[in-house]
Amino acid sequence: MKWEKDYTPVKIGMKLFVRAPFHKKDSGYRHEIIIEPQMSFGTAHHETTRLMLEMMGDMDFRDKHVLDMGCGTGVLAIYSNKLGASNVIAIDNDEWAYNNTLHNIELNDLRHIFVIMGDSTSLTDESFDVVLANINRNILLDDISAYDKHLNAGGTALLSGFYEEDLEKICQAAGKAGWDLSEKKTLNNWVAARFTKE
């Protein structure tokens, strides 16, 4: 198929190789993720997903409890598990994304990832060391306070899905929650930002 020919693997330094099932393996990378390229967002080709994966590769996920909001294909949840997270909850309000995430978890033969079809209101008494949210500016602004209720003190929130001109508003909302901006990366006017909860 032509779309398969045009669909190339994604390489993040030498740390991560993201491929479809029809691509050849490449053992030269520390981690490999297999993503079935269906209709869900998160194949690692978009700037925001790439930025999130780059920043995640520099973080310590060992034994962490992780929340992936708006999980799409589940690529961020899967990577956090491969990086050592002990428990991951992935949430998306789209049924296609929910099913795609379940399928991709199976393709990668992983455990300890629990998938929920819902949104931030689906969380109850869970608490997390890391919150990942690659969604869009408006949802982030609406939901930062909800994420904060479930983020442990000293925890990390990694946010993307917005442009450079939106960063100030994101930082204002994060500041109200007691989060400090500790790192940001940009690519083609898209931003990923890492915040630490006081």
N, C-alpha and C positions, 0 to 999 in steps of 0.2 A: 504494500500500500504506500502511496506517495507520502501521506502524513507520517508514517513510521520512518520513512527515509529521512524526512526533514526534522524528526524529533531526535535531538542529540542528547547524550549524557551531560550532566552538569558536574564540573570539577571544582571543588573548593580547596585551593592549595593542594597539599598532599594529604589533607586530613579526611576528605570526604568525596566519595564518588556516588552520584545519584543517577541511577539508570532504570530503564524500563526492562521488563522480562525478556524482550527480544534483543537487548544489547548484550554484548560479551562482557564477562566479568573482567575486572582489572585489579589484580592483587597488589598493586603499588600504592594503594591508599589505606590509611588507618581504618577507615570505616566505609562500608558500602550500604546504600539504601536502595531497595527496589520499589519503584512506584509505578503502578499501572496507570497510564495516562488517560484517565477517563474525563468526565466533565467537571470534576472538583478542582478548586483552586489549590495550588501548592505543589507544582512539579519541580520547583527550584529554579525555573527559568525566569520568573518575574523578579525584578530588583528587590522587592521587599522580602521575599522568601530567601533569596540568596544572602541578603544582609543579615537576616535572622540566623541563618545557618552559620555564617562566618563568625558572628558574635558568640553563638552557642559553643562553637569549637574552642573558644578561648576561656570558657567557664568550667567550673568544677560541678558536675552533676552527680557525683558519687553519693549514693544513698539518699538523694534528695526526693522530696515529694513535689511533683510538677503538675501544673494545670496548663493545658493548651486550649485556649478559647478560640473558637472559629477555626477548628482544626483542618477543614478542607480535605486533603488527601491523607492527613495524619503524619506528614513528613516531619514536622517539628516534634511531635510526640514520640515518633519512632527514633529520631536522632537523640532525644534526651534519654530514652531508654538505653540506646547503644552506648551513650556516654556514662552510663552507670546509675541513672535514676532508679530508685527502688520501687516507686509507685507513680503512675502517670494517669491522670484523668483527661480525656480529650472530649471536647464538646463542640457540636455544631448544630444549628437549627435546620439544616437542609438534609433531607432524607438521603439524597444521593451522596452527599459528603459523608454522612454517618456510615452508610454501607461501604463506600469506597475506603474509608479509614479501616473498617473491620477487615476488608479484603487485603489491604496493604500490610496490616499487622501480621496477617497470616502468611503473606508472601515473604516477609522478613523473619518468620518463625520466632516471634517475640512473645513474652509473657508480661504481666504486670502493667498492661495498658487497658484501662477501662473506658469504654466509649459511651457517651450519652448523647441522645438527640434532644437538644434544648438550647438554653441560653444561660446568662449569668444567674437567672432566678432558679435554675436547676440545682444550684449548689445549696447544701444544707449546713452541716457543721464541719465540713472538711477544712483542713488548713494546709498551706503549701509553702515550700521554701522558694519556689520559682513559679512565676506566672508568665506564660508566653501568650501574646495576643497580636496576631497579624491580621487586622480586620480593616477598619477604615476610621477616619478621624471622628466622625459623629458617634459611632458606637463606642469607641474608646472614651470619648469625653463623657458619654452617658454612663459608662460602666466602670470607670476607674475606682469610684467609691465602693462598688460591689466587689471588685477584685481585692481592694484593700482589706475588706472584712475577713478575707480568707488567706491573706498573705502574712506569714510569720514576721515578727520583728527581726530586722537584719536580713530579710528576704530580698529577692531580686525580681523585678518586673522588666521584661523585655518586650517593647512595643514597636510595631511597625504598621504600615498600611497608609501612611500619610506623607505629604510633601514637606519640603524644608520650611515653607512659609507657615505651616501648621504647627511647627515644633513649639513655638512660644505658648500657644493655647494648651497643648498637651502638657507642657512643663508647668503651667499655672494650675491645671487640674491635679497633676501629680503632686505639686507642692502643697496643695490643700490637704492631700492625703498623708502628708509627711514623708514624701518620697524625694530623694535627691538624685539629680541627673549625674551619672557617673561616667557615661560614655555615649557617643553617638557616631553613627557611620552614615554616609550618604552615597547614593549612586543614581545618576540621572535624575536628580531632584527628589528622589525618594529617600526616606530616612528610617533608620532603626535606632531606637534609643534604649539605653539600659539605665534603670533606676534602682536605687537601694532604699529600702524602707528603714527609717530611723528606729 
